[in-house]
Amino acid sequence: MDSGIGLLAAAAALRKLRPDVDLVLSSDPASMPWGPRTSEEVTDLARGCSLAAAALEPDALVIACNTASVHALATLRAELEPGLPVVGTVPAIKPAAALGGSVAIWATPATTGSAYQRGLIRDFGGTADVTEVACPGLADAIEHGDDAAITAAIADAAARTPAGTAAIVLGCTHYELVDDRIRAAVAPTASPALTLHGSADAVAAQALRRVTDPTRTGAGTITVLHAGASAALPPAALLYPQGRTLAALMRSTLPA
């Protein structure tokens, strides 16, 4: 679950690891953006998306949203576990900082500077020189497929990313959908060895480790829910490689 199409990255990673997996993509795009909302509002929205997915009796629930993980993960685990394993999304600060050097964390304004993110930097930043870079408007622009707004938001964040940065942590799941554009914008002033660190692959692997029944196989179906109601992938999803991959899979599993 996610506020919107940020869940595409984790969903595509799950399908890559397990082509048979049945996916339920539960979001509430009409309520976006979640970043400026209070913790209570985010928790309520995340709970609604999660319970809608849980009603379909999945083997694991992925909170494919950094904001929801910050505010709602503890509540959802308390309510749904141990019957339904709940996997949160944590910015990949530890692997990004492992080699030291200059690390930038791109995140929503709500997450940037939060006690949650500062705690991760304290615990896993090691000897790296970590800079928090807020990215106002980027997630919303990606959600709506607004190319000009995406370009402007990335350029703004790139201008505030220190020269010589060796690693960028993508601290919002939406950002993984445009990682190539982020790399291109930062590359001129970054370290030649620049690496980008998303969370989708690690989250997908953790979800498969925690499934309630590891022997269960699926039929490769994809179900889309918006605020609990059956829906289709939004048009903006098709602007990104992960969305196009999932859309093609949905077409291939339609009854003849």
C-alpha positions in Angstrom: 0.0 0.0 0.0 1.0 3.6 -0.6 -0.7 7.0 -0.9 -0.4 6.6 -4.7 1.8 5.1 -7.4 5.0 5.1 -5.3 4.1 1.4 -4.7 4.9 0.6 -8.3 8.6 0.1 -7.5 8.1 -2.5 -4.8 5.4 -4.2 -6.8 7.6 -4.6 -9.8 10.5 -5.8 -7.6 8.2 -8.5 -6.1 7.1 -9.6 -9.6 10.8 -9.8 -10.6 11.6 -12.0 -7.7 8.4 -14.1 -7.9 6.6 -13.9 -11.3 3.7 -16.0 -9.9 3.0 -13.6 -7.0 -0.6 -12.2 -6.8 -0.4 -8.4 -6.1 -3.0 -6.2 -4.5 -2.1 -2.5 -5.1 -4.0 -0.5 -2.5 -3.7 3.3 -2.4 -5.8 6.5 -2.0 -4.5 9.0 -4.6 -7.4 11.4 -4.0 -5.9 12.1 -0.5 -2.4 12.9 -1.8 -0.1 14.4 -0.8 0.3 12.7 2.7 3.5 14.6 3.6 1.8 17.8 4.9 -0.8 15.9 6.9 -0.7 15.2 10.6 0.5 11.9 12.0 -3.0 11.0 12.9 -4.3 11.7 9.4 -1.6 9.7 7.8 -2.2 6.8 10.1 -5.9 6.9 9.4 -5.3 6.9 5.6 -2.7 4.2 5.7 -4.9 2.1 7.9 -7.8 2.4 5.4 -5.6 1.3 2.5 -4.1 -1.5 4.6 -7.4 -2.9 5.8 -8.8 -2.9 2.3 -5.9 -5.0 1.1 -6.0 -7.2 4.2 -9.6 -8.1 3.5 -8.3 -10.0 0.5 -6.2 -12.2 2.8 -2.7 -11.6 1.5 0.4 -13.4 2.8 2.2 -10.2 3.6 1.5 -6.4 3.6 4.1 -4.0 2.3 3.9 -0.4 3.5 5.5 0.9 0.3 5.5 4.5 1.5 8.2 6.2 3.7 5.7 8.7 5.2 3.2 5.9 6.1 6.1 3.8 7.6 7.2 6.8 9.8 3.7 7.5 11.1 1.6 4.3 10.9 3.9 1.2 10.9 3.7 0.6 14.6 -0.1 1.0 14.6 -0.6 -1.4 11.7 1.7 -4.0 13.1 -0.1 -3.8 16.5 -3.4 -4.4 14.7 -2.5 -6.9 12.0 0.4 -9.0 13.2 1.1 -11.8 13.8 -1.6 -13.0 11.5 -0.5 -10.7 8.7 3.2 -9.8 8.5 3.7 -6.0 7.9 6.8 -4.9 6.1 7.7 -1.2 6.3 9.9 0.9 4.1 13.1 2.4 5.6 15.4 4.8 3.6 18.5 2.9 2.6 20.9 5.0 4.7 23.0 2.1 6.0 24.2 0.7 2.6 24.6 4.3 1.2 26.8 5.3 4.1 28.8 2.1 4.3 31.7 3.5 2.4 31.7 6.9 4.0 32.1 10.0 1.9 29.3 12.4 1.0 25.7 11.1 1.2 22.6 13.0 0.3 19.1 11.9 1.5 16.4 13.1 -0.9 13.0 13.0 1.0 9.7 14.8 1.3 9.8 18.0 3.4 7.8 16.1 6.2 10.4 13.4 6.4 13.5 15.6 6.1 14.7 16.7 9.5 12.2 14.4 11.3 13.2 12.6 14.4 12.7 9.4 12.6 15.2 10.2 9.8 17.7 11.8 12.2 17.6 8.6 14.2 18.5 6.6 11.1 21.3 8.9 10.3 22.6 8.6 13.9 22.3 4.9 14.0 23.5 4.0 10.4 25.3 7.0 9.0 28.7 5.9 10.3 31.5 8.2 9.1 29.6 9.5 6.1 29.0 13.2 5.7 25.2 13.1 5.4 23.1 15.9 4.0 19.3 16.0 4.1 17.7 17.4 1.0 14.0 18.2 1.0 12.3 17.8 -2.3 9.1 19.8 -2.2 6.5 18.9 -4.8 8.5 16.0 -6.3 6.3 13.1 -5.2 3.1 15.0 -6.2 4.6 15.8 -9.6 5.5 12.2 -10.2 2.0 11.0 -9.0 0.4 13.3 -11.6 2.9 12.7 -14.4 3.6 16.4 -14.6 6.8 16.4 -16.6 7.7 20.1 -16.2 7.0 20.0 -12.5 9.2 16.8 -12.1 12.0 18.5 -14.0 11.8 21.7 -11.9 11.6 19.8 -8.5 14.6 17.6 -9.4 16.6 20.6 -10.6 15.8 22.4 -7.3 16.9 19.4 -5.2 20.0 18.8 -7.3 21.1 22.4 -6.8 21.0 21.9 -3.1 22.9 18.5 -3.2 26.5 19.0 -2.2 29.2 18.8 -5.0 31.1 15.6 -4.9 28.1 13.6 -3.5 29.0 9.9 -3.8 25.6 8.4 -2.9 21.9 9.5 -2.9 19.3 7.8 -0.8 15.9 7.9 -2.4 13.8 8.5 0.8 10.4 8.4 -0.9 9.2 5.5 -2.9 7.9 7.8 -5.7 11.4 8.9 -6.4 12.5 5.5 -7.5 10.2 5.9 -10.6 12.5 8.7 -11.8 15.9 7.6 -10.6 17.4 8.0 -14.0 16.4 11.6 -14.2 17.7 12.2 -10.7 21.0 10.7 -11.6 21.3 12.8 -14.8 20.5 16.0 -12.9 23.1 15.4 -10.1 25.8 13.7 -12.2 27.6 16.9 -13.4 28.6 17.9 -9.9 28.6 14.5 -8.2 31.3 12.0 -7.6 32.1 9.9 -10.8 31.2 6.8 -8.7 27.7 8.2 -7.8 25.3 5.5 -6.6 21.5 5.8 -6.0 19.9 3.7 -3.2 16.2 2.9 -3.3 14.3 0.5 -1.0 12.2 -1.5 -3.4 14.5 -4.5 -3.9 15.2 -4.9 -0.2 11.5 -4.4 0.8 10.4 -7.0 -1.8 13.0 -9.6 -0.5 11.9 -9.0 3.1 8.2 -9.4 2.2 8.9 -12.8 0.6 10.9 -13.9 3.6 8.0 -13.0 5.9 5.1 -14.4 4.0 2.7 -16.5 6.1 2.8 -19.5 3.8 6.1 -19.7 1.7 4.8 -22.8 -0.1 1.8 -21.0 -1.5 1.9 -20.1 -5.2 -0.1 -17.6 -7.2 -1.4 -17.0 -10.7 0.3 -13.7 -11.3 -2.8 -11.6 -10.9 -2.9 -7.9 -10.1 -5.7 -6.2 -8.2 -5.9 -2.4 -7.9 -7.8 -0.7 -5.1 -8.3 3.1 -4.7 -9.7 3.9 -1.2 -10.9 0.3 -1.0 -12.8 0.3 -4.3 -11.8 -1.6 -7.4 -9.9 0.5 -9.9 -7.4 0.5 -12.8 -3.8 1.6 -12.8 -3.9 5.4 -13.3 -2.7 6.8 -16.6 0.3 8.3 -15.0 1.6 4.9 -14.0 2.2 4.1 -17.6 4.8 6.9 -17.8 7.2 4.9 -15.7 9.0 1.6 -16.5 7.6 -0.2 -13.4 4.1 0.9 -14.3 4.3 -0.2 -17.9 5.7 -3.6 -16.8 2.8 -4.2 -14.4 0.2 -3.0 -16.9 1.5 -5.4 -19.5 1.3 -8.2 -16.9 -2.3 -7.2 -16.1 -3.2 -7.5 -19.8 -1.5 -10.9 -20.1 -3.5 -12.3 -17.2 -7.0 -11.2 -18.5 -9.3 -14.1 -19.3 -9.5 -14.9 -23.0 
